[in-house]
Amino acid sequence: MTKTELLTYAAQLEEQILATPPTGRLSYQPKLREVLRDIRQSGSEIPSRLRRLDVQLEEQAAERMFDNMPI
């Protein structure tokens, strides 16, 4: 994919993630990470909003892990 196609795909993926209820967003994390990696490898800068979304998903994953931990 070209840089433009990667950024367009990332924007579409972002829309899908944000349209999904928060409890279902983690399922998109592998796809988001893949496209962010591809954008980085293409030499483009990753938009800050996509970096923030990736961090939010990472924080959700960490919270979910600790929510399931027995006391």
N, C-alpha and C positions, 0 to 999 in steps of 0.2 A: 504494500500500500504506500501511496505517496504521503508526504507530511500532511497535506490538506485533507486527504481521506482519513488519516489516523485521527486528526483533530475533530473532524466531522463525526466519525464513529464514536469518539470519546464523548462528545457533546450529546449525542443520541443516547449513549449508555448512561450518562449523568441524568438525563431526563427520565429514563426508565427507573433508575435507582430512586430518585426523588419522588416519583409517582407511586412507588411501592411503600406500603406501611413499614414503619421502622423495624418491626420484628422480622420482616422478610428481606431486608436490604443486604444482610451478610452473604446471601447466596450469590450476589453480584461481585463480591470482592475479588475472586480469582480473575474474572474477566477484566475488571478495572485495572488490576495489577498488571495484567498482560498488556493491555493497550498502553498503560503508562510506560512500561518497559520499552515497548516498540517506539513510542514517541521519543523517549530518551535516546534510543539507539539510532533513530533517524537524524539526530542532531538538533531536534527542535526543543524548545523550552516547554516544560509542562506548565500549563496555566495554573495559577495559584488556587483557583476554585476546585480544580481536580485534585491537587495535593491535599487541600483541606478535606475534601470528601473522602479520600483514602485514609487520612488520619482519623476521621470520624468513624469509619468502618472498623479500623483497627482498634479504636477505643471501645466500640460496641462488642467486638470479639473478646477483648480482655475482660470487660464487665460480665459478659455471659459466662466466661470461664470461671470467674470468681463467684458468680451467683449459684453455680452448680456445685460448688465446693462444700463438702460437709464441715460442720463446725465441731 
